Structures are given as C-alpha cells and as structure tokens.
Amino acid sequence: MAVTLEQAQRVGCTCLKALLRFAFMVANNLVAIPSYVLYLIMLQPLRVLDSKSFWYIEGVLFKWLLAMVASWGWWAGYSVVEWGDDVKAVSEDEAVVLVNHQATGDVCTLMMCLQDKGTVVRQMMWVMDHIFKYTNFGIVSLIHGDFFIRQGKAHRDQQLVLLKEHLEKYYRSRNRKWIVLFPEGGFLRKRRETSQAFAKKNNLPFLKHVTLPRLGATQVILKTLVAPQENGTPAGRDAVIKESKSKGLQWVIDTTIAYPKGDPIDIQTWILGYRQPAVTHVHYRIFPVKDVPAEPEALTHWLYQRFIEKEDLLTHFYETGAFPPLQGQTKAISREMTLSNLWLIGIQSFAFLSGGMWYCIFQYFYHCLF
C-alpha cells in the first residue's frame, strides 16, 4: 500500500516531536536530578540541627521532581479525570493507597493526579519493584526513602521483614503520610494467566481486568503503621507511633486506574508523546482502617473483594465509558484534574537555573584548584 505525502508528513512530524521531547527529557533529568542531590548534600548540616525542616525541604524538591514527570504527559495531552470519593478530604491523614497495575505509566499517572492533593506528594512513600532502583530516578527514590521490593517466592519472606524494618526506621521519622502499593505484584499482562489459573484452582472469581492481589506487603504495612488502639496490637511494637504522637494509619484508599479502551500508557509513550492525546480515568474509594480486618484470612478475603470490585468497576467503565455512581448517588460525578502550565514552567525553569548554577560553581572551584 502506497504511503501518501500527507501520511509521510504526519509520521515525520510525530518522529520529530518524539525526538525533541526525548532530548528535553534527557536535559531535564541531567539538571534536575543532580540538582536535587546537590541541594540535599549542602543541607546536611540542617539535617543534623533540624531534621524536620530538612525533610520538609526534601519533600518540596521531591514534589517538584514528580511534577516535572507529570508535565511530560500533561504537555503531550495525557490528562486525568477522577471519580468516586474525594481523597483531598483525607490528604492530611495517614493512608495506604492500593492501586491496580497495568503498565509503567501507572506511576506517572499517580505522579500527575496527586499533585493537587495538598502535601500528599512530598510526604508519600512508594513501594515499587526493585528494578526501579536502577533507573535514572532510583537515586531520588533512595534518598526520599521509598522501598524497593524484590518479587518471587525465594525473596518473599526476607522482603517482608525488610519492609517492616524500613517502615519502622523511615516512615514517621521523615513525616510520611501516604504509602502507595501495587498489591498485584506485577503488570496485568504478566500476571493475568497465572492469577486466573490460581483462581480456578481455588474456586475464586475469574478476573480479566485485574489479578488477584498478594497479601504480604499489605499486611506488613497495616500491622506496622496502624495505631495499637485501632488494631489491638501490643503498645510495645509500635513505640515509634507513640513517640511521634501519630494517630497511625487511618484510611485505605482503593484506587482503580482505567485507560481508554483498556490500552494502558507506558512510560515510553509518556516521554515521547507519539500517542494521540488521551484521558486516563482514576477511581477512588476510601475505607476507614478500623473496618479492615487484621487476621490474615479475613484480610485476604477483604483484599480479594476489593479487586473483585475493581473488576466490576473496570468492566462497567469499558462498556459505558464511565464509572458507576457511588452508593447513594443517582449519577456518577467526575472531576477533571488540571495542572497549572505557569507553575510547571516555573518548576522547569528552577531546575535549569539550578543546573546552570551548579555548573558555574564547579567551574569556579575547578579553575581555583587547577
């Protein structure tokens, strides 16, 4: 089939745009990430003198870095519409966010849609696959205190012990509020077949749009972060909670991400922008943690029910183009999430000016020494 001149021009424009976007992303990373690291190195005396102020500044810089990632998708026309409960109402409380996982773009989507949720982004902790440790953003996540979890039966028990130790050491000492977890333990396309076989063997529902979640990390998070008076655990095991006078984990936010026609956006698309503008839909349900069972068997059943509900939500969305209304509503209400272009330009400008400043500083010291 012959390619018309118009089609060739369209492909050429798309490739040129992708190349320019990639060049900008590389430049953005080369100035923003080293600047983040260098600022925090310079602020180490403050960390010793006033740890709370240090982690406040780190959180602001971390939020700005995530906003830069969000800007790549925002400027490519990848926007977000939100449904269900309004999570802004619990943005100052501690919460665990349980998210379905379809592609690498899920993380970028969350980076975007949580930007306007108060202090959430700067005070959140991510639990992500260990492979992300070796990406360009790995050094940032390590400094921020995110947890990298290694998948597989051979590592499972050890990783859960390490997760518990990590939470006890870093979660409240750095004033974290929200913790983001993907309980399925991998991408939908990789785990679906195994999950469906497990469901068939154990007489569980057949799921197509999500997979059955794994219990381990969720259970560790709840046991470690829920205040003793809420889950009945001995006061001694949660001394950190008492010490910081925290109310403990108060909410579970069940988050469901849906892509148009079930075609997820991956991080390559987010960066290069070669896909047509698209709207990603994010649905929230908020559960008080006191209503979440603590016993493993009951918690497993509760968690399975959440993902069975996700299946129903996604089935309804793919059939109708909208999520169903909440209980008590006659019509589902959606909220378009927006970002300020002026704010994003300001953050990008700060990153490039910071990169220029550090370059001049290094040049000055280089000439003084040599």
C-alpha positions in Angstrom: 0.0 0.0 0.0 1.5 3.3 -1.1 2.1 6.0 1.5 0.7 9.4 0.7 2.6 12.6 1.1 0.3 13.6 3.9 0.8 10.4 5.8 4.6 10.7 5.4 4.5 14.3 6.7 2.4 13.2 9.7 4.8 10.4 10.5 7.8 12.7 10.1 6.2 15.3 12.4 5.5 12.6 15.0 9.1 11.4 14.9 10.5 14.9 15.1 8.2 15.7 18.1 9.2 12.5 19.8 12.9 13.3 19.3 12.6 16.8 20.6 10.6 15.6 23.6 13.2 12.9 24.3 16.0 15.5 24.1 14.1 17.8 26.5 13.5 14.9 28.9 17.2 13.9 28.9 18.2 17.6 29.5 15.6 17.8 32.3 17.0 14.7 34.0 20.6 15.9 33.7 19.9 19.2 35.5 17.0 18.3 37.9 18.2 15.1 39.5 21.8 16.1 40.2 20.5 19.5 41.5 18.2 17.6 43.9 21.1 15.5 45.2 23.5 18.5 45.5 20.9 20.7 47.3 20.4 17.9 49.9 24.2 17.4 50.3 24.6 21.1 51.0 21.7 20.9 53.5 23.2 18.0 55.6 24.1 20.4 58.5 20.4 21.3 58.7 19.5 17.6 58.8 21.6 17.3 62.0 20.3 20.5 63.5 16.7 20.4 62.5 15.7 17.1 60.8 12.0 18.1 60.4 12.9 21.2 58.4 15.4 19.2 56.3 12.8 16.6 55.3 10.2 19.4 54.6 12.6 20.9 52.1 13.4 17.5 50.6 9.7 16.8 50.3 9.2 20.1 48.3 12.0 19.3 46.0 10.7 15.7 45.6 7.2 17.0 44.7 8.7 19.4 42.1 10.6 16.4 40.5 7.4 14.4 40.3 5.7 17.5 38.8 8.3 17.6 36.1 7.5 14.0 35.2 3.8 14.9 35.2 4.5 17.8 32.9 5.8 15.5 30.2 2.4 13.8 30.0 0.4 16.9 30.6 2.0 18.7 27.7 1.5 15.7 25.4 -2.2 15.9 26.1 -2.4 13.0 28.6 -4.8 14.2 31.2 -6.7 12.6 34.2 -10.3 12.5 35.2 -11.1 11.4 38.7 -14.2 9.6 40.0 -15.6 8.3 43.3 -14.6 9.6 46.8 -12.7 12.9 47.1 -9.4 12.0 48.6 -8.5 15.6 49.3 -10.6 15.2 52.4 -8.1 12.8 53.9 -4.9 14.3 52.4 -3.5 15.3 55.8 -4.2 11.9 57.4 -2.1 8.7 57.1 -3.4 6.4 54.4 -2.3 3.4 52.3 -3.1 3.6 48.6 -3.9 0.3 46.9 -3.6 0.5 43.1 -4.2 -1.9 40.2 -1.1 -2.2 38.0 -1.3 -2.3 34.2 1.9 -0.6 32.9 4.8 1.7 33.8 2.5 4.7 33.0 0.5 3.9 36.2 3.2 5.5 38.3 3.3 8.6 36.0 -0.5 8.9 36.2 -0.3 8.9 40.0 2.5 11.4 40.0 0.2 13.7 38.0 -3.2 13.2 39.7 -1.8 13.5 43.3 -0.1 16.8 42.6 -3.1 18.8 43.7 -3.8 16.8 46.8 -2.1 19.1 49.4 1.0 17.8 51.0 0.5 14.3 49.8 3.2 14.0 47.1 6.0 15.5 49.3 5.1 13.2 52.2 4.4 10.0 50.4 6.3 6.8 50.3 6.3 4.4 47.3 6.6 0.6 47.4 7.9 -0.4 44.0 9.7 -3.2 42.2 13.4 -3.3 42.9 14.2 -2.8 39.2 13.3 0.9 39.5 16.3 1.3 41.8 18.5 1.1 38.7 16.6 3.8 36.7 17.5 7.4 36.4 15.1 8.2 39.2 16.5 5.5 41.5 18.8 7.8 43.4 16.0 10.2 44.1 13.7 7.4 45.5 16.6 6.0 47.6 17.2 9.4 49.2 13.4 10.1 49.7 13.1 6.8 51.5 10.9 4.7 49.1 11.1 0.9 49.4 12.2 -1.3 46.6 10.7 -4.8 46.9 12.1 -7.9 45.1 9.5 -10.2 43.7 9.4 -14.0 43.7 8.9 -16.8 46.3 12.6 -17.1 47.0 12.7 -13.5 48.3 9.2 -13.0 49.7 9.8 -13.7 53.5 13.0 -11.7 53.6 11.5 -8.8 51.7 8.6 -8.5 54.1 11.0 -8.4 57.1 13.0 -5.7 55.3 9.8 -3.8 54.5 8.8 -3.8 58.2 12.2 -2.6 59.3 12.1 0.1 56.6 8.8 1.4 57.7 9.8 1.5 61.4 13.0 3.3 60.5 11.9 5.9 57.9 8.1 6.3 57.7 7.5 8.5 60.7 11.0 9.8 61.2 10.6 11.5 57.8 6.9 12.5 58.5 5.4 10.4 55.7 1.6 10.4 55.3 0.6 8.2 52.4 2.2 4.9 51.2 1.5 3.7 47.7 1.4 0.0 47.0 0.6 -2.2 43.9 -0.7 -5.4 45.6 -0.9 -7.4 42.4 2.9 -7.7 42.4 3.4 -7.0 38.7 1.8 -5.8 35.5 -1.6 -7.2 34.5 -0.3 -8.7 31.2 2.4 -10.6 33.0 0.3 -12.0 35.9 -3.1 -12.5 34.4 -2.7 -16.0 33.2 -1.1 -17.2 36.5 -3.8 -15.4 38.5 -6.6 -16.9 36.5 -5.1 -20.4 37.0 -4.9 -19.8 40.7 -8.5 -18.6 40.8 -9.8 -21.6 39.0 -7.9 -24.0 41.3 -9.2 -22.2 44.5 -12.8 -21.6 43.2 -12.3 -17.9 43.1 -13.8 -15.4 40.6 -12.4 -15.3 37.0 -10.8 -11.8 36.6 -9.9 -10.3 33.3 -9.1 -6.6 34.0 -7.1 -7.1 37.3 -5.3 -10.0 39.0 -5.8 -11.4 42.5 -3.6 -9.4 44.9 -0.9 -10.7 47.2 -1.3 -10.3 50.9 2.2 -9.9 52.3 3.1 -6.2 51.9 -0.4 -5.0 52.7 -0.4 -7.0 55.9 3.0 -5.7 57.0 2.0 -2.1 56.3 -1.2 -2.4 58.3 0.5 -4.2 61.2 3.3 -1.7 61.4 1.5 1.6 60.8 -1.9 1.1 62.4 -2.0 2.6 65.9 -2.3 0.0 68.7 -5.7 1.2 69.9 -7.1 0.5 66.5 -5.8 -2.9 65.7 -5.3 -4.2 69.2 -1.6 -4.9 68.9 0.7 -4.5 71.9 1.8 -1.0 72.5 5.5 -2.0 72.6 5.7 -3.0 69.0 4.6 0.5 67.9 6.7 2.6 70.1 7.5 4.9 67.1 3.8 5.8 66.8 3.6 6.8 70.5 6.8 8.7 70.3 5.6 10.8 67.3 2.1 11.1 68.8 0.7 9.9 65.5 -2.8 8.7 65.1 -1.5 5.9 63.0 -2.7 4.8 59.6 -6.4 5.9 59.3 -7.5 5.1 55.8 -7.2 2.6 53.0 -7.7 4.3 49.6 -8.7 1.8 46.9 -7.5 3.3 43.6 -8.5 2.0 40.2 -6.8 3.2 37.1 -8.7 2.8 33.7 -7.3 3.6 30.3 -9.3 4.3 27.2 -10.3 1.0 25.5 -8.1 -0.8 28.1 -4.9 0.3 26.3 -2.5 1.4 29.0 0.0 4.2 28.6 3.6 3.1 29.2 6.4 5.4 30.2 7.9 5.4 26.7 4.7 6.9 25.4 4.6 9.3 28.3 8.1 10.6 27.4 7.9 10.6 23.6 4.3 11.6 23.3 3.7 9.7 20.0 0.2 8.6 21.0 -2.8 10.8 20.4 -3.9 12.8 23.5 -5.8 10.6 25.9 -7.7 10.8 29.2 -6.8 8.3 31.9 -9.6 7.7 34.5 -8.9 7.2 38.2 -11.5 6.0 40.7 -11.1 6.3 44.5 -12.9 4.5 47.3 -11.9 5.4 50.9 -12.2 2.8 53.7 -11.6 3.6 57.4 -8.8 1.3 58.5 -10.8 0.3 61.6 -13.1 -1.6 59.2 -10.2 -3.5 57.7 -9.7 -6.9 59.3 -6.3 -7.7 60.9 -6.4 -11.5 60.8 -4.6 -12.9 57.7 -7.5 -15.0 56.4 -10.1 -12.2 56.9 -7.7 -9.6 55.4 -7.1 -11.9 52.4 -10.8 -12.1 51.8 -11.2 -8.3 52.2 -8.4 -7.6 49.8 -9.8 -10.1 47.2 -13.2 -8.3 47.5 -11.6 -5.0 46.7 -10.1 -6.4 43.5 -13.3 -8.2 42.5 -14.9 -4.8 42.9 -12.2 -3.3 40.7 -13.0 -5.9 38.1 -16.7 -4.8 38.2 -15.7 -1.1 38.0 -13.4 -1.6 35.0 -16.0 -3.8 33.2 -18.6 -1.1 33.7 -16.1 1.6 32.5 -15.1 -0.3 29.4 -18.7 -0.9 28.5 -20.0 2.6 29.2 -17.0 5.0 29.2 -17.8 6.0 32.8 -17.5 4.5 36.3 -20.8 3.7 38.1 -22.2 6.1 40.7 -21.3 5.8 44.4 -23.8 4.3 46.8 -26.5 7.0 47.4 -25.8 8.8 44.1 -28.1 8.6 41.1 -25.3 9.7 38.7 -21.6 9.3 38.8 -19.7 12.6 39.3 -16.3 13.1 37.6 -13.7 15.7 38.3 -11.2 16.8 35.7 -7.7 17.1 37.2 -5.8 20.1 36.0 -2.2 21.4 36.3 -1.1 25.0 36.0 1.2 25.5 33.0 2.7 28.6 34.6 3.6 26.5 37.7 5.1 23.7 35.6 7.1 26.3 33.6 8.3 27.8 36.9 9.5 24.5 38.2 11.2 23.6 35.0 12.9 27.0 34.9 14.1 26.5 38.5 15.6 23.1 37.5 17.5 24.5 34.6 18.7 27.6 36.5 19.8 25.3 39.3 21.7 23.2 36.8 23.4 26.3 35.5 24.3 27.5 39.0 25.9 24.2 40.0 27.8 24.1 36.7 29.2 27.6 37.4 30.1 26.6 41.0 32.0 23.6 39.8 33.7 25.6 37.1 34.8 28.1 39.7 36.3 25.6 42.0 37.9 23.7 39.1 39.7 26.8 38.0 40.7 27.7 41.6 42.2 24.2 42.1 43.8 23.7 38.7 
